[in-house]
Amino acid sequence: QLELAESGGGSVQPGGSLRLSCVVSGYEDNTYCLGWARLYPGRERRGVARISTDGIITYEESVKGRFTISLDKGKNILYLQMDNLRPEDTNTYYCAAERSRRCLSLHGKYGGAWRMFDEWRTWGQGTEVAVSS
């Protein structure tokens, strides 16, 4: 049973940086997709960054070039480095995981659209990020 626990949120000015961390307890290599998501209108959770089971990394268009997802396999910690933050990045950020087979199935169902995250089944409690001057 996988358990996720985020930390690292906070308040920054536009252009600032934050690093979110997520302890992934019970993780076994190549068994889960991992990612970060945030809330959209209607409280739908949409992914912004994802690491597939085979290590392929993808980003939602609005964060590409500014956010970096990484996994420290030795410590089982998933990170999201957030640089050049914008006010529109203000949100609750969630660490998420889904078993590899279902992850692939959902990826196919949604054609890779980031709203597929809303059907992922394992979530952290969320951490708040606020970007304002």
C-alpha positions in Angstrom: 0.0 0.0 0.0 1.5 3.3 -1.2 1.3 6.4 1.1 2.2 9.9 0.0 3.0 12.9 2.1 3.8 16.3 0.6 5.7 19.3 2.1 7.3 22.4 0.9 4.5 24.7 0.0 4.5 28.4 0.9 4.1 32.0 -0.3 6.5 33.6 -2.8 6.6 36.6 -5.0 6.2 36.3 -8.8 9.5 35.0 -10.3 10.3 33.2 -7.1 11.0 29.5 -6.5 9.7 26.7 -4.3 10.5 23.0 -4.1 7.8 20.6 -3.2 8.7 17.2 -1.7 6.6 14.0 -1.5 7.7 11.0 0.6 6.5 7.9 -1.3 6.2 5.2 1.3 6.0 1.6 0.1 7.3 2.5 -3.4 8.8 -0.3 -5.5 10.6 0.6 -8.7 8.8 0.4 -12.0 5.4 -0.4 -10.4 3.8 3.1 -10.3 3.4 6.2 -12.3 4.1 9.3 -10.2 3.2 12.9 -10.6 2.1 16.2 -9.3 -1.3 17.7 -9.9 -3.3 20.8 -8.9 -7.0 21.8 -8.8 -8.9 23.2 -11.6 -12.4 24.8 -11.6 -14.9 22.3 -10.4 -12.2 20.8 -8.2 -11.0 18.5 -10.9 -7.4 17.5 -10.3 -5.2 17.8 -13.3 -1.6 16.8 -13.6 1.2 19.2 -14.3 4.1 16.8 -14.3 4.5 13.0 -14.5 7.1 10.3 -14.4 5.9 7.1 -16.2 6.8 3.6 -15.0 9.7 3.5 -17.5 11.0 6.9 -16.4 9.6 9.1 -19.1 9.0 12.7 -17.9 6.3 14.9 -19.3 5.0 18.4 -18.4 1.7 20.3 -18.9 2.3 23.1 -21.3 1.9 26.0 -18.9 4.7 24.7 -16.6 7.1 23.4 -19.2 10.5 25.1 -18.8 9.6 26.3 -15.3 8.8 23.2 -13.3 11.1 20.1 -12.9 9.9 16.8 -11.5 12.4 14.3 -10.2 12.5 11.1 -8.1 15.2 10.2 -5.6 14.9 6.4 -5.7 17.3 6.0 -2.8 15.2 8.1 -0.5 11.8 7.4 -2.2 11.1 11.2 -2.4 9.4 12.8 -5.4 10.2 16.4 -6.0 8.7 19.3 -7.9 11.1 22.2 -8.4 9.0 25.2 -9.3 10.9 28.2 -10.8 9.8 31.5 -12.2 6.4 31.2 -10.4 3.5 33.1 -11.6 0.3 34.3 -9.8 -1.7 31.8 -11.8 0.4 29.0 -10.3 -1.4 29.7 -6.9 -3.1 26.5 -6.0 -3.1 23.4 -3.9 -0.5 20.9 -5.2 -0.9 17.2 -4.8 1.5 14.3 -5.1 -0.2 11.4 -6.9 0.5 7.8 -7.9 -1.2 5.1 -9.9 -0.2 1.5 -10.6 1.5 1.1 -13.9 -1.1 -1.0 -15.7 -4.0 1.3 -14.8 -1.8 4.3 -15.4 -1.2 3.1 -19.0 -5.0 2.3 -19.4 -6.0 5.8 -18.3 -3.4 7.4 -20.5 -5.0 5.6 -23.4 -8.5 6.4 -22.3 -7.8 10.2 -22.1 -5.3 10.3 -25.0 -2.7 11.6 -22.5 -4.8 14.5 -21.4 -3.8 15.7 -17.9 -7.3 15.3 -16.6 -6.6 11.6 -16.5 -5.0 12.3 -13.1 -8.5 12.8 -11.6 -8.9 9.0 -11.9 -5.6 8.2 -10.2 -6.3 6.5 -6.9 -3.5 7.4 -4.5 -3.1 11.0 -3.3 -1.2 13.0 -0.7 -3.0 15.5 1.5 -1.9 18.5 -0.6 0.3 21.5 0.0 -0.6 25.2 -0.6 1.4 27.4 -3.0 0.6 31.1 -3.1 2.3 33.5 -5.6 1.6 37.2 -5.2 3.4 40.5 -4.9 
